[in-house]
Amino acid sequence: MQSAAVIKIIIILILVVFVDQCFAEPLINKNYTVAAKIAKFQAEFNFKAANVRFTPPPNRDAEGPLSVHAYLYILDRFIIDTYEHSVTFSMVLCTQWVDKRLVWEHESAPTSIVYTFWVYVWSPRIRFSNTINAESTVYVPVHVDSDGIVMRCQVYDIIAPCSFDLSAFPNDVHNCSLSFSSINYGSHDIIFEPWITESEISSSEWKLLPSARALNVPQPSTGNISTVVVDLQIRRQPHLYGFRVYLAMRTSHLLLALTILAPESCRISLTYMLLLTTCLQHGFLATMTRSSTETPRILWQSSASVFLSLVTVCSSLLRSSFRPSKLINTLKRTLSVLERCILLSGVGLLVVILLFQ
């Protein structure tokens, strides 16, 4: 009985394997046939596209230059060089146009989308005036659909000149610009229609302002080349950077207020702490803004704080060096009143600087 059951199980397994092979083999053959058809169609497409890749496609309306949509995706990771007055960042440029010579009937074709390489199709051959590095252009993938819509995306590392003005540090805003153009085609052949999109995730202490714009500017002096000029504005983000700047300054303001309100016995130690804090703060700000062409307003405010702390320390040392007497006590009270007046006037000056900053 056991041997009969074993024989039945073996027969069932053989039947299962046989049936599976019968159904799987046609499916494999079918998939292989479809893949072969797609590969053959793509090879024919590459051959057809390569024959016309040296001449720009005609406009779909057969009037005027070809419209090339340029989408600029700026990655919000800026590296600032205030000495060279430049900013370095990465950018994805996607260009899209219609080439009627690459249209096919997708109902009769094995696929409605072809992924090929830049070397097989015509492209406007864009060149940036500020490019540091770009991917190998020969192997950049290109997307082509059955309607002849061609899209090509490429990553660029850009260095753009900026006009740095640190007078409003750390809330400074800087203007930058870059440009790109087609190498071989003028505005009578193609015209760019640019759009700018910024990255939604920010990991930099700089932020791209929404006022960025891109303009198509013909340049007759260079053979009427179709050139796109991109104007950018970047701002330092206070929540990532301003805290480090304002921490020491707010600490010095707090010590200044405590010095005014503190009793005579605690004032000397507070003045020393105030002098140390303001000097460290001033050195930090001077280091951060040393490449500025103008003295930032915040540096003037820091200088006023250092001067007030020096006056306070000198006044405290003078009062502590006097020997007790009636005249000396009168002078000490006078110096104390003058010191408080100077500190209060300094606080008023700092408030005015903050209001006009």
C-alpha positions in Angstrom: 0.0 0.0 0.0 2.8 2.4 0.9 4.6 1.7 -2.4 1.4 2.3 -4.4 0.9 5.7 -2.6 4.5 6.7 -3.4 4.1 5.8 -7.0 0.9 7.9 -7.2 2.8 10.9 -5.7 5.6 10.5 -8.2 3.1 10.3 -11.1 1.3 13.5 -9.9 4.6 15.4 -9.6 5.6 14.4 -13.1 2.2 15.5 -14.5 2.5 18.9 -12.7 6.0 19.5 -14.1 4.9 18.5 -17.6 1.8 20.8 -17.5 3.9 23.7 -16.2 6.4 23.3 -19.0 3.6 23.1 -21.6 2.2 26.4 -20.5 5.5 28.2 -19.6 7.2 27.5 -22.9 4.7 29.4 -25.1 4.8 32.3 -22.6 8.6 32.5 -22.7 8.6 32.3 -26.5 5.9 35.0 -26.6 7.9 37.4 -24.3 11.1 36.7 -26.3 9.2 37.5 -29.5 7.9 40.8 -28.1 11.4 41.8 -26.8 12.9 41.0 -30.1 10.3 43.1 -31.9 11.0 46.1 -29.6 14.8 45.7 -30.0 14.4 45.6 -33.8 12.0 48.6 -33.8 14.4 50.6 -31.6 17.4 49.8 -33.9 15.4 51.0 -36.9 14.4 54.1 -35.0 18.0 54.9 -34.1 19.0 54.5 -37.7 16.2 56.8 -38.9 16.9 59.4 -36.2 20.7 59.4 -36.9 20.1 60.3 -40.5 18.4 63.6 -39.6 20.2 64.4 -36.3 22.4 67.1 -37.9 19.5 69.3 -39.0 17.0 70.9 -36.7 13.4 69.7 -37.0 10.9 72.0 -38.7 8.5 73.9 -36.5 5.2 72.0 -36.0 3.3 75.0 -37.4 5.9 75.4 -40.3 6.3 79.0 -39.3 9.0 80.7 -37.2 11.7 79.0 -35.1 11.3 75.7 -33.3 10.1 76.1 -29.7 12.3 74.3 -27.1 10.9 74.1 -23.6 13.7 74.4 -21.0 12.8 73.3 -17.4 15.4 74.3 -14.8 15.3 72.4 -11.5 17.7 74.1 -9.1 18.8 72.0 -6.2 18.8 74.1 -3.1 22.4 73.3 -2.0 24.4 76.5 -2.4 28.1 76.9 -1.8 29.0 80.5 -1.3 32.4 82.0 -2.0 32.2 85.7 -0.9 35.8 86.3 -1.9 35.3 85.2 -5.5 31.7 86.7 -5.5 30.3 83.5 -6.8 27.9 80.7 -5.9 28.1 77.0 -6.8 25.1 74.7 -7.1 23.7 71.8 -9.0 20.9 72.0 -11.5 18.9 69.7 -13.6 18.0 71.0 -17.1 15.3 69.2 -19.0 14.7 70.3 -22.6 11.6 69.2 -24.6 10.7 69.8 -28.2 8.7 68.2 -31.0 10.4 66.4 -33.9 7.8 65.4 -36.5 10.4 63.3 -38.3 10.4 60.8 -35.4 6.6 60.2 -35.4 5.3 56.7 -35.8 2.0 54.9 -35.5 2.0 53.3 -32.1 -1.0 51.0 -32.9 1.1 49.0 -35.4 4.4 49.4 -33.5 5.4 47.2 -30.6 5.9 50.2 -28.3 4.8 53.8 -28.0 7.9 55.0 -26.2 11.5 54.7 -27.1 14.4 55.4 -24.7 17.6 56.1 -26.7 20.8 58.1 -26.3 21.5 61.7 -27.1 23.9 60.7 -29.9 21.1 59.2 -32.0 18.7 62.3 -32.1 18.9 65.9 -32.9 19.2 68.3 -29.9 19.8 72.0 -29.5 23.3 71.4 -28.0 23.1 73.6 -25.0 26.2 75.2 -23.4 26.3 77.0 -20.1 28.6 80.0 -19.7 29.4 79.0 -16.1 29.5 75.2 -16.2 32.0 73.4 -13.9 31.0 69.8 -14.7 28.4 68.0 -16.7 27.5 64.3 -17.3 28.9 62.6 -20.4 26.6 64.0 -23.1 26.9 61.0 -25.4 25.2 58.6 -23.0 22.5 60.9 -21.6 19.2 59.1 -22.0 16.5 60.7 -24.2 12.8 60.0 -24.1 10.9 59.9 -27.4 7.2 59.1 -27.7 5.1 58.2 -30.8 4.0 61.8 -31.2 7.5 63.0 -31.8 7.9 64.7 -28.3 11.6 64.4 -27.3 12.7 65.1 -23.7 16.3 65.1 -22.5 17.4 65.8 -18.9 21.0 66.5 -17.8 22.6 67.4 -14.5 25.0 70.4 -14.4 27.3 71.8 -11.7 27.1 75.6 -12.1 29.2 78.4 -10.8 27.4 81.7 -11.1 28.7 85.3 -10.4 26.9 87.2 -7.7 26.8 90.7 -6.3 27.4 90.2 -2.6 26.3 92.9 -0.2 26.7 91.9 3.4 25.4 95.2 4.8 22.2 93.5 6.0 24.1 90.4 7.4 22.8 87.9 8.5 19.5 88.7 6.6 21.4 89.5 3.4 20.0 88.8 -0.1 22.3 88.5 -3.1 21.7 88.7 -6.9 23.2 86.1 -9.1 23.0 85.3 -12.8 23.9 82.7 -15.3 23.2 82.1 -19.0 23.0 79.2 -21.5 22.7 79.1 -25.2 22.6 76.8 -28.2 26.0 76.2 -29.7 25.1 75.9 -33.4 21.6 77.4 -33.7 20.4 81.0 -33.7 17.1 82.5 -32.8 15.9 82.0 -36.4 16.3 78.2 -35.9 15.1 77.7 -32.3 13.8 79.8 -29.4 13.9 78.7 -25.8 10.8 78.9 -23.5 12.4 78.6 -20.0 10.8 77.8 -16.6 12.4 77.7 -13.2 11.5 75.3 -10.4 13.3 75.2 -7.1 13.9 72.2 -4.8 11.3 71.6 -2.1 13.9 70.1 0.3 16.4 72.6 1.6 19.6 71.4 3.3 21.5 74.7 2.9 21.7 77.8 5.0 20.8 79.6 1.7 17.4 79.8 0.1 16.4 80.5 -3.5 13.8 83.3 -3.5 10.7 82.9 -5.7 11.6 86.0 -7.7 14.0 83.9 -9.9 13.3 84.3 -13.6 14.6 83.2 -16.9 14.4 85.4 -20.1 15.1 84.5 -23.7 17.5 87.3 -24.8 18.6 87.4 -28.5 22.2 88.5 -29.0 22.8 90.0 -32.4 26.5 90.5 -31.7 27.0 86.7 -31.5 25.1 85.8 -34.7 21.7 86.2 -33.1 22.3 83.2 -30.8 19.3 82.2 -28.8 20.4 82.8 -25.2 18.6 82.3 -21.9 19.6 84.6 -19.0 18.6 83.3 -15.6 18.4 85.8 -12.7 18.5 84.4 -9.2 18.2 85.8 -5.7 19.4 83.8 -2.8 18.9 84.7 0.9 20.5 83.5 4.0 18.1 81.5 6.1 17.8 83.1 9.6 16.6 79.9 11.3 19.8 78.1 10.3 22.3 80.9 10.5 20.9 83.8 12.4 20.8 82.0 15.8 24.6 81.7 15.8 25.0 85.4 15.0 22.4 86.7 17.5 23.2 84.5 20.4 26.3 86.3 21.6 24.7 89.7 20.8 21.5 89.0 22.8 23.8 87.7 25.7 25.7 91.0 25.7 22.4 92.9 25.7 21.3 90.9 28.7 24.5 91.5 30.6 24.3 95.2 29.8 20.8 95.4 31.3 22.0 93.4 34.4 25.0 95.8 34.8 22.6 98.8 34.9 20.3 97.2 37.4 22.9 95.3 39.5 24.1 96.5 42.9 27.5 98.0 43.4 29.1 94.8 44.7 28.2 92.7 41.6 28.8 95.3 39.0 32.6 94.8 38.5 32.2 91.0 37.7 29.3 91.7 35.4 31.4 94.3 33.5 34.2 91.9 32.9 31.7 89.3 31.6 30.2 92.0 29.4 33.6 93.0 28.0 34.5 89.4 27.2 31.2 88.6 25.5 31.2 91.7 23.4 34.8 91.2 22.2 34.1 87.6 21.3 30.9 88.6 19.5 32.7 91.4 17.6 35.5 89.0 16.5 33.0 86.5 15.3 31.1 89.0 13.2 34.3 90.6 11.8 35.4 87.2 10.7 32.1 86.4 9.0 31.9 89.7 7.2 35.6 90.4 6.4 35.0 90.0 2.6 32.2 92.6 2.5 32.8 95.8 0.5 30.7 97.7 3.0 30.7 97.6 6.8 27.5 95.8 7.9 25.2 97.6 10.2 25.4 94.7 12.7 29.1 95.3 12.9 28.5 98.9 13.9 26.1 97.7 16.5 28.8 95.3 17.8 31.4 98.0 17.9 29.0 100.2 20.0 28.6 97.3 22.4 32.4 96.9 22.8 32.8 100.6 23.4 30.1 100.6 26.1 31.6 97.6 27.8 35.0 99.3 27.9 33.6 102.5 29.3 31.8 100.4 32.0 34.9 98.5 33.0 37.0 101.7 33.2 34.4 103.4 35.3 34.1 100.4 37.7 37.9 100.2 38.0 38.1 103.9 38.8 35.4 103.8 41.4 37.0 100.7 43.1 40.4 102.3 43.3 39.3 105.4 45.3 39.8 105.4 49.1 36.8 106.1 51.3 36.2 109.8 52.1 33.3 112.2 51.8 34.6 113.7 48.6 35.5 110.4 47.2 32.0 109.0 48.0 30.5 112.0 46.2 32.8 111.4 43.1 31.9 107.7 43.2 28.2 108.5 43.2 28.7 110.9 40.4 30.6 108.3 38.4 27.9 105.8 39.1 25.2 108.2 37.8 27.3 109.0 34.7 28.0 105.3 34.1 24.3 104.6 34.2 23.5 107.5 31.9 26.1 106.3 29.4 24.8 102.7 29.5 21.2 103.9 29.1 22.2 106.1 26.1 24.1 103.1 24.7 21.0 101.0 25.0 19.0 103.7 23.2 21.7 103.7 20.5 21.5 100.0 20.1 17.7 100.2 19.8 18.0 102.8 17.1 20.4 100.6 15.2 18.1 97.7 15.5 15.1 99.7 14.3 17.0 101.0 11.2 18.7 97.6 10.4 
